[in-house]
Amino acid sequence: TLNLFKYSLYIEDEFTHQNFNHFANRFYECIYCNVVQFFDANCINTINKSNLYNIDEYFIVSNHKELKEKIAESDYYDLLKKQKAWTAIALQEKEDTLKKLTEIIS
């Protein structure tokens, strides 16, 4: 179903704003489904602490109006191209995590 959309807004709960966890599944789903992600400004701590993905400040929005304006003024394909760089990182992250889990279980 996510493939039916061009854009998504990444949000978190208040606890995660202050306590780094990890990007949520929706982050990775959007990468694989070619959905451009904008991030709620409250997620800046998670973005900074993730330290893997180069997320341009343009993708961070503070309110509904700003989100609507950015979607209206931007080129979906240009934004998607910028986010495509995250795919290789996500795949490597997955592989590394699977290796670590295998080591723990073994």
SULGI-V133456 format. One record per pair of residues at least 24 apart in sequence whose C-alpha atoms are under 10 Angstrom apart, sorted by sequence separation. I is the first residue (numbers start at 0). GAP is how many residues later the second one is. If there is no record, write none. Layout:
i:I gap:GAP
i:I gap:GAP
This chain:
i:1 gap:24
i:5 gap:24
i:16 gap:24
i:17 gap:24
i:21 gap:24
i:22 gap:24
i:39 gap:24
i:58 gap:24
i:4 gap:25
i:16 gap:25
i:17 gap:25
i:19 gap:25
i:20 gap:25
i:21 gap:25
i:2 gap:26
i:8 gap:26
i:15 gap:26
i:16 gap:26
i:17 gap:26
i:18 gap:26
i:19 gap:26
i:55 gap:26
i:1 gap:27
i:2 gap:27
i:5 gap:27
i:6 gap:27
i:7 gap:27
i:8 gap:27
i:9 gap:27
i:10 gap:27
i:11 gap:27
i:15 gap:27
i:16 gap:27
i:17 gap:27
i:18 gap:27
i:19 gap:27
i:21 gap:27
i:22 gap:27
i:39 gap:27
i:54 gap:27
i:55 gap:27
i:1 gap:28
i:4 gap:28
i:5 gap:28
i:6 gap:28
i:7 gap:28
i:8 gap:28
i:9 gap:28
i:10 gap:28
i:11 gap:28
i:13 gap:28
i:16 gap:28
i:17 gap:28
i:19 gap:28
i:20 gap:28
i:21 gap:28
i:38 gap:28
i:53 gap:28
i:54 gap:28
i:2 gap:29
i:3 gap:29
i:4 gap:29
i:5 gap:29
i:6 gap:29
i:7 gap:29
i:8 gap:29
i:9 gap:29
i:10 gap:29
i:12 gap:29
i:13 gap:29
i:15 gap:29
i:16 gap:29
i:19 gap:29
i:20 gap:29
i:37 gap:29
i:53 gap:29
i:1 gap:30
i:2 gap:30
i:3 gap:30
i:4 gap:30
i:5 gap:30
i:6 gap:30
i:7 gap:30
i:8 gap:30
i:9 gap:30
i:10 gap:30
i:11 gap:30
i:12 gap:30
i:15 gap:30
i:16 gap:30
i:18 gap:30
i:19 gap:30
i:52 gap:30
i:1 gap:31
i:2 gap:31
i:3 gap:31
i:4 gap:31
i:5 gap:31
i:6 gap:31
i:7 gap:31
i:8 gap:31
i:9 gap:31
i:10 gap:31
i:11 gap:31
i:53 gap:31
i:54 gap:31
i:0 gap:32
i:1 gap:32
i:2 gap:32
i:9 gap:32
i:10 gap:32
i:37 gap:32
i:52 gap:32
i:53 gap:32
i:1 gap:33
i:9 gap:33
i:37 gap:33
i:52 gap:33
i:11 gap:34
i:51 gap:34
i:52 gap:34
i:35 gap:35
i:52 gap:36
i:51 gap:37
i:52 gap:37
i:51 gap:38
i:35 gap:40
i:34 gap:41
i:35 gap:41
i:51 gap:41
i:35 gap:42
i:36 gap:42
i:33 gap:43
i:35 gap:43
i:36 gap:43
i:34 gap:44
i:35 gap:44
i:34 gap:45
i:35 gap:45
i:33 gap:46
i:35 gap:46
i:36 gap:46
i:33 gap:47
i:35 gap:47
i:34 gap:48
i:35 gap:48
i:9 gap:49
i:30 gap:49
i:33 gap:49
i:34 gap:49
i:8 gap:50
i:9 gap:50
i:33 gap:50
i:8 gap:51
i:9 gap:51
i:8 gap:52
i:30 gap:52
i:31 gap:52
i:29 gap:53
i:30 gap:53
i:33 gap:53
i:30 gap:54
i:31 gap:54
i:30 gap:55
i:31 gap:55
i:30 gap:56
i:8 gap:58
i:27 gap:58
i:31 gap:58
i:7 gap:59
i:27 gap:59
i:30 gap:59
i:27 gap:62
i:26 gap:63
i:27 gap:63
i:6 gap:64
i:5 gap:65
i:6 gap:69
i:5 gap:70
i:5 gap:71
i:6 gap:73
i:5 gap:74
